[in-house]
């Protein structure tokens, strides 16, 4: 019975990532907006992502590992706007479950951050998982923060 329930939850989470109006946010938070300068950036961001959807869709999250929200913010602090603008961001919630041996009961959720910078009309959603670790890249529309 537990496996059936987990399977139904997993299928729901997968379907929510592909929604045409964006992913269904399964949980939400009222975290304050933070600035990238508030965090020590990662220095090992490898360069620009070849996949144009990397970090910008729930199906292709940035995988920072460590089960640490601070690592998520450090990743965002590694980025800048297209002209080097400082980023502001806050965690909007979670979405988009995917199979992972590191997740709870074999399912990992992706956290969704709203990211802004001066001159940007609408926030950009950046999708980050802290359950798994992969090489870090810069998503389309961003640059690496100058240190």
Number of C-alpha atoms within 10 A of each C-alpha: 6 6 9 9 9 14 13 11 14 20 13 14 22 19 14 20 22 15 10 8 8 12 20 18 17 15 11 13 10 9 11 10 12 16 18 22 15 11 16 16 22 17 13 11 15 11 13 17 15 11 12 13 15 22 24 20 20 29 18 19 23 28 21 21 17 14 15 13 16 13 20 24 23 20 25 27 24 25 24 22 19 14 11 14 18 19 21 21 23 19 23 20 20 22 23 30 26 20 14 14 12 14 17 11 11 13 19 22 25 26 27 28 22 17 23 22 19 10 8 10 8 10 13 16 21 25 27 30 31 23 20 18 13 11 12 20 23 22 21 16 13 16 19 23 22 11 7
